[in-house]
Amino acid sequence: MTKPTLLVLAAGMGSRYGGLKQMDGLGPSGEVLLEYSIFDAFKAGFGKVVFIIRKEIEKAFLEAVVKRLPDGMPVDFAFQEVNKLPSGFTPPEGRTKPWGTAHALWCAREVVNENFAILNADDFYGFSGFQKLVSFFEKNGNQPGNFGALIGFRLGKTLSESGSVARGICVQDANGLLTSIEEKADIQFVEGKLRCDVAQNPIDLTGDELVSMNFWGFSPEIFKLIDNCLEPWLKINGYDLKSEFLLPSTIGELVSRNDLKIQVLDSDDEWIGVTYAADKERTKARLLSLTQQEKYPQKLWN
């Protein structure tokens, strides 16, 4: 079986964080978070990495990330631009915001021809998810039809001490297949209780809920499905300056129509992220701890 590809979502700006957080060196030797994903993916058996970026950050991205990677590592790029749309569609005047993560995936359709994982550049996911996806592809990769997998994390392990977060809470059936994703906003501890939608209609949570952190595995057939969803979405939302064609909601729609089956795979690892600038020092300390535990080398690329 052809080795799967790692597809990295790196086109977005971190508005709450205050800059291009996917390029911020947080590891003991200045590694950015996505280097850990690349390291874990290739260790698990992936064969190529494709970065989805914007043309305007290409030079900075090459300098901050790509030149750090080992010589000979297969690398490719897909570019997400506001004007990259299906024939017959143009962005509205004044639109500068990227079209969202599902659009980013659509932009990579011409450079990915094998099974692949897609994830955020500014999150740390750990090794087990990559290992589970390789096993999933080995088991399902030659089956006809549309299949995919979601690496799920427990909500309580994905919170920020610096502020509220939004998470997609997942529901699965008895066979571990995804049935729905419901986005919950403003998740935080209030008076010792974990709640969402705090400002409007507070709902208590346990912290054990399974959530999506945008770590998926797909076959190339997903591109056709996304393409079929994009044009109808643009007809309704394409005139909005801030609307986003998002991966979780699009996958949820495909699942609800039985056009796609998603196997939910629990991660054995701790998610680490930098939602806010104040998360930076804690993230650096956690990466250093993993290095001291010899889960990662002092320098990822010796």
C-alpha positions in Angstrom: 0.0 0.0 0.0 1.2 3.5 -0.8 2.3 5.4 2.3 -0.3 8.0 3.4 0.3 11.7 3.1 0.2 14.3 5.9 -1.8 17.4 4.9 -1.2 20.3 7.2 -3.6 23.3 7.6 -1.3 26.2 7.9 -3.0 29.1 6.0 -4.8 30.7 8.9 -3.9 33.5 11.2 -4.2 33.1 15.0 -6.3 36.1 15.8 -6.6 35.4 19.5 -3.0 34.4 19.8 -1.8 37.5 18.0 0.1 36.3 15.0 1.3 33.4 12.9 1.4 30.9 15.8 2.1 28.0 13.4 5.6 29.5 13.0 6.4 30.2 16.6 9.3 28.1 18.0 8.1 26.3 21.1 10.2 23.2 21.3 13.5 22.9 23.2 15.5 23.6 20.0 13.1 26.1 18.5 10.7 23.5 16.9 7.3 24.7 15.9 4.3 22.6 16.9 3.8 21.2 13.4 7.3 19.7 13.4 6.1 17.3 16.1 3.2 16.2 13.9 5.6 15.7 11.0 8.0 13.8 13.2 5.3 11.5 14.6 3.7 11.0 11.2 6.8 9.8 9.5 7.7 7.7 12.5 4.3 6.0 12.1 4.7 5.3 8.4 3.6 8.4 6.5 5.6 9.1 3.3 5.0 12.8 2.4 3.9 16.1 3.9 1.8 18.7 2.0 1.4 22.2 3.5 -1.7 24.3 2.8 -0.6 27.9 3.0 -1.2 31.3 1.5 1.1 32.7 -1.1 1.7 35.8 1.0 3.3 33.7 3.8 5.2 31.3 1.6 8.6 33.0 2.0 8.3 33.2 5.8 7.0 29.6 6.0 9.9 28.3 4.0 12.3 30.1 6.3 10.6 29.2 9.6 9.6 25.7 8.9 10.6 23.9 5.7 14.3 24.6 5.9 14.4 22.9 9.3 13.1 19.6 7.9 15.5 16.8 6.8 17.0 16.9 3.4 15.2 14.5 1.1 11.9 14.6 3.0 9.1 14.7 0.3 7.4 18.1 0.7 4.7 19.7 -1.5 2.4 22.7 -1.2 -1.2 23.7 -1.9 -2.2 27.3 -1.8 -5.5 28.5 -0.3 -6.5 31.9 -1.7 -9.7 33.9 -1.4 -10.1 33.9 -5.2 -9.5 30.2 -5.6 -13.1 29.1 -6.2 -15.1 26.8 -8.6 -15.7 28.2 -12.1 -18.4 30.8 -12.1 -17.8 32.1 -8.5 -15.9 35.2 -7.4 -15.3 36.5 -3.9 -17.4 39.5 -2.9 -15.7 42.9 -2.9 -13.8 43.4 0.4 -13.5 39.7 1.2 -10.1 39.0 2.8 -10.8 36.2 5.2 -9.9 32.7 4.1 -12.9 30.5 3.2 -12.3 28.0 6.0 -10.9 24.5 6.6 -13.1 22.6 4.2 -12.1 25.0 1.4 -8.5 24.6 2.4 -8.9 20.8 1.9 -10.6 21.4 -1.5 -7.6 23.5 -2.5 -5.3 20.5 -2.0 -7.2 18.2 -4.4 -4.6 18.4 -7.2 -1.6 17.5 -5.0 -2.9 14.6 -2.9 -3.7 11.3 -4.6 -3.4 8.8 -1.8 -4.9 8.2 1.7 -4.0 11.1 3.9 -4.4 12.7 7.3 -5.3 16.3 7.7 -4.7 18.4 10.9 -4.0 21.9 12.2 -0.5 23.3 12.1 -0.9 24.9 15.5 -1.8 21.8 17.6 0.2 19.0 19.1 -1.6 15.7 18.7 0.9 13.0 19.9 2.1 9.8 18.2 -0.8 7.4 18.8 -3.2 9.1 16.5 -0.9 8.7 13.5 -0.2 5.1 14.4 -3.9 4.4 14.6 -4.5 6.1 11.2 -1.8 4.0 9.5 -3.5 0.9 10.9 -6.9 2.1 9.8 -5.6 2.8 6.2 -4.0 -0.7 6.1 -7.3 -2.3 7.1 -9.6 -0.1 5.0 -7.5 1.4 2.2 -8.5 -1.0 -0.5 -12.2 -1.1 0.2 -14.5 0.6 -2.3 -16.7 3.5 -1.2 -16.2 6.5 1.0 -14.5 6.0 4.3 -12.7 8.1 6.9 -11.6 8.3 10.5 -11.5 10.9 13.2 -8.9 11.0 16.0 -11.0 12.0 19.0 -9.8 13.6 22.3 -11.4 13.9 25.7 -12.7 17.4 26.3 -11.1 17.8 29.7 -7.7 17.3 28.1 -8.2 20.0 25.5 -8.9 23.1 27.6 -6.9 26.3 28.0 -6.1 27.8 31.3 -6.1 31.2 29.6 -9.7 31.5 28.5 -12.7 29.8 26.9 -12.6 27.4 24.0 -14.9 26.1 21.3 -15.0 22.4 20.6 -17.0 20.0 18.3 -18.6 17.4 20.6 -18.9 14.1 18.8 -21.6 11.4 19.0 -20.9 7.9 17.8 -23.0 4.8 17.5 -22.4 1.3 19.0 -19.9 0.5 16.2 -17.8 3.6 16.8 -19.1 5.4 13.7 -19.6 9.1 13.9 -23.2 10.2 13.9 -22.9 13.9 14.5 -20.7 16.8 15.6 -22.2 19.6 17.6 -20.1 22.8 18.0 -20.1 24.1 21.6 -18.8 27.6 22.3 -17.5 29.4 25.4 -16.4 26.2 27.2 -14.8 27.1 30.5 -14.9 26.4 34.2 -17.4 28.5 36.1 -17.5 28.2 39.9 -15.8 24.8 39.7 -18.1 23.4 37.0 -17.2 22.9 33.3 -19.8 24.5 31.2 -20.5 25.7 27.6 -22.5 28.6 26.2 -21.8 30.3 29.6 -23.1 33.8 28.5 -26.4 32.6 27.1 -27.7 29.2 28.0 -25.2 27.4 30.3 -24.9 23.6 29.9 -22.9 21.5 32.3 -20.3 19.2 30.8 -18.4 16.3 32.4 -15.0 16.7 30.6 -15.2 13.2 29.3 -17.0 14.1 26.1 -15.2 13.1 22.9 -14.3 16.1 20.8 -12.8 16.7 17.4 -9.6 18.7 17.3 -9.6 18.6 13.4 -7.4 15.5 13.1 -8.9 13.4 10.3 -8.0 10.6 8.0 -9.5 10.3 4.5 -9.3 8.5 1.2 -8.9 10.7 -2.0 -12.6 10.2 -2.6 -13.3 12.9 -0.1 -12.3 15.6 -2.6 -15.2 14.7 -4.8 -17.6 14.9 -1.8 -16.2 18.2 -0.7 -16.5 19.6 -4.3 -20.1 18.5 -4.4 -20.7 20.5 -1.2 -18.8 23.6 -2.0 -20.9 25.0 -4.8 -24.2 24.8 -3.0 -22.6 26.4 0.1 -21.2 29.2 -2.0 -24.6 29.9 -3.5 -26.0 30.6 0.0 -22.9 32.0 1.8 -20.6 33.3 -0.9 -21.7 36.9 -0.5 -20.8 37.0 3.2 -17.5 38.6 4.0 -16.8 36.4 7.0 -18.6 33.1 6.3 -16.4 29.9 6.5 -16.8 26.6 4.7 -15.7 24.4 7.7 -14.5 20.8 7.8 -16.4 19.6 10.9 -19.8 20.9 9.7 -19.2 19.7 6.2 -18.2 16.2 7.4 -21.2 16.2 9.7 -23.5 17.0 6.7 -22.0 14.2 4.7 -22.3 11.8 7.5 -26.0 12.7 8.1 -26.7 12.0 4.4 -24.9 8.6 4.6 -22.5 9.8 1.9 -19.5 9.2 4.2 -18.7 6.8 7.1 -16.3 8.1 9.8 -14.7 5.7 12.3 -14.0 7.4 15.6 -10.5 6.5 17.0 -9.7 7.6 20.6 -6.3 9.2 21.0 -4.1 7.8 23.8 -2.1 11.1 24.0 -2.5 14.5 25.4 -3.4 17.3 23.1 -1.3 20.5 23.4 -2.2 23.8 21.8 -1.8 27.6 21.9 -5.2 29.1 21.7 -4.0 32.3 23.5 -0.7 34.0 23.8 -0.6 33.2 27.5 -0.6 29.4 26.6 2.9 29.8 25.1 5.0 29.3 28.2 2.9 26.4 29.4 3.2 24.7 26.0 7.0 25.2 26.0 7.2 23.6 29.4 5.1 20.6 28.4 7.2 20.0 25.3 10.4 20.2 27.3 8.9 17.6 29.7 8.2 15.2 26.9 11.7 15.6 25.7 13.1 15.0 29.2 10.9 11.8 29.3 12.8 10.8 26.1 9.6 10.7 24.1 11.2 13.1 21.6 14.9 13.8 21.0 16.4 17.2 22.1 16.5 18.1 18.4 13.9 16.4 16.3 16.0 16.3 13.2 19.5 15.1 14.1 
